[in-house]
Amino acid sequence: MTKLSVLDLSPIIQGGDAALALRCSLDLARHAEQLGYQRYWLAEHHNMPGIASAATAVALAFIGAGTERIRIGAGGVMLPNHAPLMVAEQFGTLASLYPGRVDLGLGRAPGTDQATAHALRRHLAGGADTFPQDVVELLHWFEPAGPGQAVRAVPGAGLDVAVWILGSSTFGAQLAAMLGLPYAFASHFAPAELDRAIAVYRERFQPSERLAKPYVMLGMTVVAADTDAEARRLFSSLQQSFVALRTGMPGPLPPPVDDMDSRLDASAKAMLAQALSCAAVGSPAAVKSGLEAFIARTGADELMITSSIFDHAARRRSFEITAEAGAAFDLAA
């Protein structure tokens, strides 16, 4: 049975601000909880005018305080930006506040440009190159402290924090398999190595104390509305945002337009077709068909649905339709 979860980039819309984005994120998390989604993740990005979740652990504390049951987590924390001990303390704090509900997804990209990465870390030594060692160190901080241990994560040591490896290539798949951790693939924006990464992870998985068998979660963009035409119109906000990002001009999420195809040249159309190939856009019937086909292709244990829609009411409705589509063929937990 494939579960459904939510990845929220906490979009800052044109004419809005981060405060509005975070309030909308809390409302969406409560909505997702009522609809039966498994987990609600926020992602770490920096120097992005359209994303409000840079301080991911802080934002998750806000989400956790306003929800009751849904799992909350990072999808993900970009570990090269942080000392593993500090991440353990942050997520140990969340696990102390919301026991049994906290996930920690770890990525090795900086989640930003190189200039901002330098501002975050002051130096670029190590970084992605030391990601496997940093993950192992972080896992150590969550273990119960031993006798005479000079440094420990307080809070963090001995607490229940579910650790995931994120990726968009076979690198993360191999690491997750070696460490016996669940694996989440960023197919919602970087699907090129999806099938190979899944195969590598499943073939090489080694059981651990944290996980007995492989567990794959895949990102998927879903924009659902009552009609195909309205869904395509809502989808144009994300398409515009992708084009702006890939051309070096990121900004707030723009309002939808009715004539998106006419605004795109051939190269932009090709880029969007590739980057957003793992997407279901349309009416309830189209979304149900898209989810079903993606699961049949991949055998995913869980789908993490992302839906950047300008109008918050329309975004809520999109997640309603998606939940109903999942229930129609017994997707949701």
N, C-alpha and C positions, 0 to 999 in steps of 0.2 A: 504494500500500500504506500503510495507516494504522498508525502506530506507537502504542505504549502506553507511558505514563510514570506516575510516582507523584508526587502532591502530599501531603506529610505535614505536618499541623499540630502534630505531636508532642504529642498530647493528654495532659493531666494528668487522670487519672481520680480520682473520689471515693475517698478513702482512699490515694491515691498521692501522689507528689511529682514535681518536675521531674527529679530524678536518674533515677527509674524511667522517666519518659516518654522521656528522651533515650537511655537504654539500649535501650528498646523500638524507638526510631527507628533506631538502628544495626542492631539485629537485623532490622528490616523492610527496611532498605536492602540488607543482605546477601541477604535472601530475594528481593527484587526483582531483584537482580543475577543470581542463579541462575536466576530465571524468565525472564530475557531482556528486562526492561523497559528502555527507552531511557535514561531520566534519572530522577533523584530530587531533588525540590525541597522546601525548607523555606520557610515564610513568616514575614515580620516582623510581629508584633503586640505591642502593649504594654499593660500594665495589664489583662491577660486571665488570670484565674486558671486557665483551662483549657488554656493554650497555653504550651509551654516553649521556643519558638524565637525569643524576642525578640532575642537576640544572634545573629542569623542566620549571620553569617560565622564566628563561633566554633563554633556547632553544626555547620556544614558542614565545618569542619576536622576535627572529631571523626568525622563520617560518612566523609569522604574517607580518613582514616587506617585505617578499618576495612573499606574496599571496595577493589576493584582496577580495575574496568572501567567501571562505570556512571557516566554523567555526573552531576555534582552541581551544584546551583544554588539560587538564590533565586527564589521565586515569591510575593512578590518582596521586594526592598528598596524601602522607601517613601522615595523620593529627597528629598521635602521635609524629612525628618528629619535629613538628613546633608549635609555638604559633599561635592561630587562628587569632589574630590581624595582625601578619606579613603576613599570607597567604592572608588575605583580602587586605592588601596593595599591595602585589605582583599582585594579579589578578585584583584589582582595577586599577593598573597601566596598565595592559594589556587591560582592558576594556576602559580605557581612550585613549589608542593608537588605538585600533581596535574595536570601539563601535558596539554592536550588534552581535559580532562574538565570544565571549569568553565563554567557558564552564569550570567548575571546578568540576571534579570528585574526591570524597573523599574516601579514604580507611583507615582501622584501623590497617592493618599490618604494620610492620616497613619497609618492602621492602628491607630487608637485614638480616644479621646474628646478634646475640645478642651483640657481641663485637662492631660491627659497630654502632648498635643502641645506645649503651652506649656512643660511641664517638660523635654521633650526638646530643644526648640529655643531656649528662653528668650524668643524673640520670634516673632511669626507673620508678619513681613514676608516677602513673596515666597511661599514655600510652593508650593502647587499652581499659582498663577498664573505662576510662573517655571519650571515643569516642563520645557517644551520647551527653554529655554535651558540648564537644568541638564543635560538629557540630552546636548545637543550638547557642553557642556563636558566631561562625563564621557567621551564618545567621544574627545575630543581627548586626554585623559590616557592613553588606551590606545594612541595613535599613537606611533611611534618619536620620541624626543626630537630636536629640531632643534639645529643648532649654536648655541651661546650661549644656549640656553633656560634661563632663570633658575630656573624651578620645574618639576619633573618628578615623576611618580609612580614611586617606588622602593620595592618593585617595582610594576610596572604598565605602564610605557611599553614598547610593542613586544610585549607578551605577548598570547597567544591567549585572549581571553575573549569568549564569544558573548553579545552583548547583545540582550535582548528587550524589547519594550514590552508591558506588561500593561494591561488595561482592562476596564471593564464598560459602556462607552458608545462613541459614535462618536468622541469626542475622541482616545482612545488609538489607535483605528483610523486616523484621519487622520494622526497623528504618525508611527506606524509606517510607513505607506505613504510619507509624504514623505521619511523618512530611509532607506527601504529596509531595514527591520529586520523580523525575524519577530515575529508578533503572537500573544499568548495572551489569550483572553477568559475572564472569570470566570463562565462559565455555570453553574458548580456551586453558586452562591449568588445570582447577580444576572443572570438570563437575559433580562430584559425587552427589551434592545436587541440581542440576539444576532444575529439574521438581518440586520438593518440594518448593524451594525458589520462583519460579515464582507463584506457587499457593498461597503461604502465602502472597506475595506482593499484588496480585490482590484481594484476599479475604478480606484483612485488610486495603486496601487503604482508606485514609481519604483525601478528596479534600482540597486544600490549595490555598492561593493567587498565589502560584507559578505554580500549576498544578491542573487541574480540574478532570482528570481521570488517571488511571495507564498508565505508559509508560515504556516498557521493551526493553532494548537493550542488546544483547547477543554477547559475543566475539566468534569468529569462525576463526580457522586457515584455510586458503585457499592457496594452492600452485597449480597454474595453468600453463600449458604449452601447446604447440601445440599437444603433444602426451602424453599418459599416462606414458610411460616409462621415458620420460624426466622430467615430473612432479615428479615422484617417486624419480628420481635421485636428483633433486633440494631439495626435502623434506628431504633428508638424512642429510643435514646440520643442520636442526632443531633437528632431531632425535639425532644426535651426541651431540648437545649442551645440550639437555635435560638429556641425560645419564650422561654427565660430571657434570652438576649441581646437579643431584640427588645423585651422588657419591662423592660430596664434592670437585670437581675439576673444577669449572667454568672457562671459558676462552673465548677468541674471537671466533666468529662464524667460524667454519671450512669449508673448501671447500667440495663440495659434493663428494660422492663416488658411485661406480657402484654396490657394493656388500654389501649393508648395512645389510641385513638379516643375512649374514654369520658372521658378526661381533658382533651379539647380542646373549647373552645367554637367557635362558627361562625367568628369572626374569626381565631382561631389556625389553624383548618383551612385557611382561605382563604390566610393568609399562607404556611403551609408548602407548600400546593399550588403557589403562585407561585414562591417562592424555590427550592424543590427540584424544579422541574418537569423539569430535566435530570438525571434520576436513573434508575438501573436497580436495582431491589431485588427479589431473588428467587432462585430455583433456577438452576442452570447454564443451563437452556433459556431462562428468562426473561431472564437477563443477556445471553446471546448475542443474543436478539431485540432487547433494548434498545440494545445497542451498535450493532448492524447498522442499526437504524432511525435512530439519531442521526447516524451517518456518512452514511447515504443522504440525510438532510435537509440536512446542512451541508457535506458534502465535506471534512471536516476532514483535514488532513495528519497530525495526531497528537491523541490524547486523553490528558489528564492526569487520572488516576484518583485520587480522594480517597475515603477510607473511614474515618470516625471511629467505631470500634467499641470498646466498653468492654473486652472480653476480648481480650488480645493474640493468643492462639492462634486465635480466631475471625477476627481481622483478617488474620492470615497466610493463613488458609484462603480468605478472601474474595479476596485478591489472586491466589491460586493458581487459583481458579475463573475469575476475570476473564482471566488469562493464557491459560487453556485455551480460554475462549470466543473470545478474539481469534485464537488459532491455528486454531480450527475453520473460520474463513472468511478466513484469511490476513491478519489485521490486523497482528500484531506484526512488527517488523523481522526 
